[in-house]
Amino acid sequence: MDEALALDPSARGHGFEGQRFYVVPRPVAREALQSPVTSRLLVTDAGFFPHAARHGRERTAGVGQHILLVCGDGSGWCDTGEGRVEIQAGDAVLLQAGIPHSYGASPERPWTLWWFHFVGADAGELVAAARAVAGGPVSHLREHAPIARLIAQIIDSLAAGTTGGLVKASGAAWHALAQIIASGRRSPGSALSPAERAVEHLRASAPHRTSVEELAAMVGLSSSQFAAVFREHAGVPPLRYQTNLRMAMARDLLDGTDRSVAAIAVECGYEDALYFSRQFARVHGLSPSAYRSRAR
């Protein structure tokens, strides 16, 4: 269990009261990386360390997985060779596989940490996208609680010890990383940009579709100005972003309910179930029914 080992030798081998974590057996992980779904993104380890005094790691050769750390409370620090950065509550840190790094909890206010390790064909691109938007390894989140909830789901899914659990963990990891990418480049406590205000509205109103003209008027920009700043912020056009939100909702419903594909289509804002299925297959490479069958 890599994450529980600390920089302080006196803390090595000791856990944290209330901690939760799960490590996927490596033979299981190797097999999952051959599966069409989990080969794209696979969570190998995940955990929650509350008030983790003396917690930290120093990896002079890096590690074989990418790592997401989310500070829910307290503070700490991180050094990836790009300089030491102070980590505060609400910050997310993305560490690239194979890159030397170190990090640790503040002695005065030790952090509460949610974390997971991940690999897969798309993992590197997701990390690169998040780092490009944030301008480095640290993203300042508007709100960390939704991502913490997703990591809690990841831990529960991995602990199930099933193939379906691995798939659910992958879906939650995708969602968490996508939210970090969508957070954009922000300073702690800074006001929301026009693009961020639009994203907030879209998340709150999904699956209802809002036109580019409506969004632009909402944030006080022309349609062309808005389309440009939104794409720079989110990496995709506004309508594609809304489709991605709908698809994320569809994945959650397919994984977590027994509702019919037609019912899920309506709940995700698609009156035509056939059109919904085509959109889902275009995004995910398989139909909703096939996705649900693989997940189970």
N, C-alpha and C positions, 0 to 999 in steps of 0.2 A: 504494500500500500504506500505508494510513493509520496502522496501529499501529506501524510501524517508525520513524516520525518522533518525535524526542525533544524534550523541553523544553530541554535543553542544546544550543545550536547546534553545539557541537563534535561532538556525537554524531549530528546530523542526516545521514541518508543512509547511515549505517553500520549493519550488522546485528550479530547476536550469534552467537558461535561455537556451532554445533549447532542453530541456530534452524530451525524449520519453519513455513511459513505458506502459505495459499492464498487468493486473492481471486477470487470468481466474477465473470466478465465481466458488466458491468452490463446489456447487452442480454439475456444469458442469464438473469440474475436477474429482469428485467422479464417475460420470457416465463414463467418458473417461477411467478411470482405470479399468473398466470392459470390455473394448473393446480389442479384440485380438491384435491389432496393438499398440495402445497407452498405453496398460497395461505394455509394456516392458519399455517404456521411455516416460514420459509426462512432458512437460514444463508447469509450473503453473504460473510463473511470469517472465517478462523479461523487460529490460530497457537500456537506454543510458543516462548517466548523464555527460554533458560536463563541464569541469572546476568546479568540484563540491566542492566548498569551504565549509569547516566545515562538510562535509558529513562523516558519519560513523555509526557503530552499535556496541552495546554490548549486547550479548545474553548469559546470565549466564546459561541457560538451553539448549542452542542450538536452533534449529528450525526443523520443521518436514520435510524439503526438503534439498537435497544437493544444494550447491550454487557454481556457477562458476563466478569469477570476472576476467575481463581482463582489465589491465591498458593500455590505449592507449596513454596517455601523462601525464606529471607531475609525482607525486610520492605519496606514502602513506605507510601504515604499516598494519600488520596483526598479531594477536596473537591467537593461537589455543591451548594454554597450552603446546606446544612444544617449546616455546620461541617466542619472538617478532622478526618478520622478516620485513625488509624494502622492499617495493614494488616499482619497477621502471617501466618506460614505456617498454612495451614488455613482462611483467610478467603476468602469469595467476595463479590464486589462486583457489584451489578446497577445499571447506569446507564440511565436512561430516555432514549428518543429525544427530541431537541429541547430537552433541559435542559442549560444550561451546566455544565461540569465540568472538573476537572483532576485529574491523578494522576501519581505518579512513584515510582521506585525509591529506596530508602534509599541514601545515599552509602556508608554503612559496610557494610551487608549487602544489596546489591541483590537484588531478588526474582527468583525463577524464576516465570514467568507463563504460564498457559494461558488462552486467551481466544477468544471468538467474537462476531461481530456478527449480529443476527437481526432479521427483520421478519415481518409476516404478520398475518392477521386476529385471531389469538389471542395474539400476542406481548405486547401491552400488558397483557392480563389476567393472563398468567403472571408478568410482572414485578411487577404490582401485588400479586398474591397473595404472592409471595416477600417483597416489602418489608413487607407488612402483618404477616406472620408474624414476620419478623426485627425489626420496629420501625424500619426504616430501610434504607439501601442495602447494609449489610454483614451477611452471615450467617456465623456461626462454625460450621464444619463439624466433625462428629465425626471424619471422615476424608475427605481431599480426593482420595485416590488413585482411587476409583471414578469421580469426575467427570473427573479428568485423563485416565483411560483413555477415557472417552466423547468427550472433546475430541480425543484422538488419533484415534479412529475417525472423527470429523467431518472432520479434516484429510485422512485417507486417502480418505474417501468423496468429498470435493470434488475431490481431485486426480485421481480417476478420470475426471472430465470428462464424465460421462454423466447422463442424467435419473435413472436408478436411483441414482446416487451422491448426487444432491441429495436424493432421498427418504430414503436411509439417513442422511444427515447430519441431516435434519429429525427423524427418529426418535430419533437419539442426542441431539439438542438437547432434545427433549421430555423424555427420560429424565433428562438432567442437570438441567434446570430443576425437574422434579418432585422429584428428590432434594434439591435446595436448599430447596424449599418444605417438604418433609417434615422437614428438619432443625430447623425451629421456631426460637423465640427462645431463644438460649443465650448465656451468657458464656463467654469462653475458659477451658477447663479445668473448667467446672462439671459437677456430677454429672448423670446422665441423669434426667429426670423419668419418672413412671410411663408417660405416653404414649410417650415416646422409647424406653423399655425394651420396650414392646409393639411398636413399629415395628421395633426391632432384631430381635425374635423373628420377626415376620412376614416380614421380608426374608430371614432365615436359613432359614426353614422353607418358603418358597414353593416349589411351588404348594399345599402342604398347607393346608387350611382349618382355622382355629382359631376356636372359638366365642367370642362375647363373654363368656360366663360363664368360660371357661377363661382368657382374657386378663385379665379382671378379677381372678380369683384369683391369677394369676401376679404381678400388681403390687400386690396388697393393697388393692384397692378393691371396692366393691359394683358390680354390673353397671350400675346407673344412673349412679353417679359416674364409672365408667370411660368409658361411652359419651359422657358430656358432655365430659370432659377430652380424650378422643381426638379428638372432632370439632373441638374448639377448636384442637387442635394440628395436625391433618392436613387440616382443612377438609372432610372427608367422614367418614361412619360407618365403623366397623371393617370390616364386610363389604364395603362399596364399595371401601375401600382394598385389600382382598385381591383383589377382582376387577381393580382397576387393575394390581396387580402381575402377575396372571396374563395380562392383556392385553399388558403390556409384554414379558413372556416370549414371548407368541405373535407379536408383531411381530418380535422378534429372530429367531425361528425361521423365520418366513415370509420375512424378508429374507435370512437367511444360510444357509438349508438348502433342500434339495429334498424334504424329508419331506412326506408327504401331510397333508392337513388333518386327517384322522382321527388320524394318529399325533401330530400337534402338539397336538390336543385332549387326548389322553391325557397327554402330557408336561406340559401346563399344568393338569392336575388335573380334566379333564372326561371322564367315561366316555362321554357321549353327544355325538357329533360334531355332530349337528344342533343341540343346545342350545348347544354352544360357538359354532357359526356364528351363531346368533341373538344371543348375547351380544356377539360380536365386532362384528356389524353395528350393534347398538344403541350401542356405544361409539364406533365409528369411522365409521359412516355407510355402510359398504360391506362386502361379505362377505369372508372370508379369501381366497378365490380371486381376487376382484376387487382386493383390496389387493396381493396378490402380483403380479398382472399389471401393475398401475400401477407398482409398484416396479421392474419389469424393463423 
